[in-house]
Amino acid sequence: QQGQMVAPVVANLGPLEDLTLTPNPDEVEEVFTLPLAHLLREENQGYTHFRTAGGYGYTLPVFLNGPHKVWGLTAIVTELTLELLAPDRY
């Protein structure tokens, strides 16, 4: 949907084992974590190519993690965050 604003937040929440997350089940099917080192490994990074019916094509990032793929807006925000946090490695 167009016209919505997304405000990503980067925070240190401490040890993940100490957190109790209760996401809205209507919006979130599963919660998982990925270490920064995992995201920075080249073998876990990729791109998805899309082509519209009108022939317009575009490429978006994707991050791989076993059965999970981080894609869409989440991957775009992740890529921008990696560029800020680790510009010499990403």
Stockholm file with secondary structure:
# STOCKHOLM 1.0

chainA/1-90         QQGQMVAPVVANLGPLEDLTLTPNPDEVEEVFTLPLAHLLREENQGYTHFRTAGGYGYTLPVFLNGPHKVWGLTAIVTELTLELLAPDRY
#=GR chainA/1-90 SS CTTCCCCCCCCCCSCGGGCCCCCCTTTCSCCCCCCHHHHHSGGGEEEEEEECTTSCEEEEEEEEETTEEECHHHHHHHHHHHHHHCTTTC
#=GC SS_cons        CTTCCCCCCCCCCSCGGGCCCCCCTTTCSCCCCCCHHHHHSGGGEEEEEEECTTSCEEEEEEEEETTEEECHHHHHHHHHHHHHHCTTTC
//
